[in-house]
Amino acid sequence: VQLVESGGGAVQAGGSLNLSCVASGSIFSINRKAWYRRAAGQQRDLVASVGSDGTINYADSVKGRFTISRDNAKNAVYLQMKSLKPEDTAVYYCNHLDYGSGRNYWGQGTEVTVSS
């Protein structure tokens, strides 16, 4: 499975950005898609996830501001980010967890910079 991300960039605080990630390859129907982020000098943390059953989870820090969604027909996952804060600055990674094989796949990362 290969993951290709798009979106990201630089924005001022209070602005919005949208991230997209499309998966290709052999994809098991039961899976979980997620977005993680890694700020400079920090560990990679879960931002949001959405299961193939529609279950959604958000990190407390982004609740009410970020929205994750998926399009199974396109094997895609999206992250809509609003009311961005400087502390949202990080490299954002798309993640695909395949429950059939148990394998975890990662995108190359896309940078998001929020200036105050």
C-alpha positions as a printed NumPy array, in Angstrom:
array([[  0.   ,   0.   ,   0.   ],
       [  1.327,   3.422,  -0.938],
       [  0.015,   6.655,   0.502],
       [  0.289,   9.952,  -1.346],
       [ -0.473,  13.111,   0.576],
       [ -1.336,  16.551,  -0.69 ],
       [ -2.25 ,  19.846,   0.869],
       [ -0.506,  21.587,   3.704],
       [  1.482,  24.769,   3.491],
       [  1.749,  28.002,   5.418],
       [ -1.139,  29.952,   6.876],
       [ -1.735,  32.595,   9.513],
       [ -3.357,  31.791,  12.816],
       [ -7.102,  31.46 ,  12.459],
       [ -6.795,  30.227,   8.905],
       [ -7.732,  26.913,   7.336],
       [ -6.002,  24.159,   5.421],
       [ -7.087,  20.858,   3.944],
       [ -5.014,  17.7  ,   3.701],
       [ -5.699,  14.764,   1.425],
       [ -4.241,  11.273,   1.261],
       [ -4.931,   8.642,  -1.359],
       [ -3.973,   5.01 ,  -0.897],
       [ -3.109,   2.637,  -3.708],
       [ -2.253,  -1.036,  -3.782],
       [ -3.853,  -4.05 ,  -2.184],
       [ -6.221,  -2.657,   0.417],
       [ -8.211,  -4.782,   2.815],
       [-11.731,  -3.504,   3.293],
       [-11.439,  -3.393,   7.071],
       [ -8.938,  -0.732,   7.965],
       [ -8.355,   2.425,   9.906],
       [ -7.152,   5.671,   8.361],
       [ -5.602,   8.383,  10.432],
       [ -3.576,  11.551,  10.521],
       [ -0.623,  11.964,  12.846],
       [  1.653,  14.925,  13.329],
       [  5.15 ,  15.527,  14.587],
       [  6.181,  18.954,  15.776],
       [  9.864,  19.849,  15.87 ],
       [ 11.574,  17.948,  18.652],
       [  8.404,  16.096,  19.585],
       [  7.102,  12.587,  19.106],
       [  4.586,  11.72 ,  16.459],
       [  1.073,  12.011,  17.886],
       [ -2.328,  10.936,  16.67 ],
       [ -4.455,  13.823,  15.421],
       [ -7.555,  11.996,  14.214],
       [ -8.63 ,   8.584,  12.994],
       [-11.577,   7.094,  11.147],
       [-12.335,   3.393,  10.916],
       [-13.955,   1.586,   8.037],
       [-16.994,   1.275,  10.329],
       [-17.137,   5.061,  10.587],
       [-15.767,   5.333,  14.107],
       [-13.967,   8.663,  14.516],
       [-11.573,   9.818,  17.182],
       [ -9.845,  13.166,  17.685],
       [ -7.032,  14.358,  19.872],
       [ -8.393,  16.725,  22.5  ],
       [ -6.257,  19.541,  21.113],
       [ -8.053,  19.534,  17.761],
       [-11.629,  18.715,  18.723],
       [-14.061,  21.212,  17.284],
       [-11.474,  22.559,  14.836],
       [-10.43 ,  19.593,  12.69 ],
       [-12.639,  17.209,  10.749],
       [-11.526,  13.852,   9.393],
       [-13.408,  12.078,   6.644],
       [-12.848,   9.225,   4.244],
       [-13.989,   8.233,   0.782],
       [-13.825,   4.473,   0.455],
       [-14.441,   4.541,  -3.291],
       [-11.299,   6.639,  -3.721],
       [ -9.339,   4.99 ,  -0.896],
       [ -8.843,   8.482,   0.435],
       [ -8.795,  10.203,   3.781],
       [ -9.074,  13.929,   4.345],
       [ -8.348,  16.317,   7.169],
       [-10.097,  19.667,   7.206],
       [ -8.336,  22.03 ,   9.581],
       [ -9.943,  25.262,  10.743],
       [ -9.064,  27.91 ,  13.319],
       [ -5.446,  26.897,  13.061],
       [ -3.072,  27.825,  15.859],
       [  0.707,  28.181,  15.882],
       [  0.867,  25.032,  18.003],
       [ -0.631,  23.105,  15.077],
       [  2.629,  23.638,  13.223],
       [  4.044,  20.203,  12.43 ],
       [  4.678,  17.644,   9.749],
       [  1.435,  15.776,   9.197],
       [  1.494,  12.105,   8.232],
       [ -1.219,  10.01 ,   6.693],
       [ -1.56 ,   6.528,   8.175],
       [ -3.324,   3.393,   6.989],
       [ -3.71 ,   0.424,   9.309],
       [ -4.713,  -2.699,   7.437],
       [ -6.566,  -5.058,   9.793],
       [ -6.289,  -7.903,   7.312],
       [ -2.492,  -8.057,   7.358],
       [ -1.874,  -6.075,  10.518],
       [  0.501,  -3.844,   8.61 ],
       [  0.837,  -0.145,   9.191],
       [  1.563,   2.213,   6.294],
       [  2.727,   5.839,   6.318],
       [  2.687,   8.725,   3.894],
       [  5.764,  10.833,   3.273],
       [  4.513,  13.698,   5.413],
       [  3.353,  17.174,   4.532],
       [  4.361,  20.293,   6.383],
       [  1.884,  22.661,   7.993],
       [  3.131,  25.987,   9.318],
       [  0.886,  28.344,  11.243],
       [  2.241,  31.803,  11.989],
       [  0.938,  34.102,  14.686]])
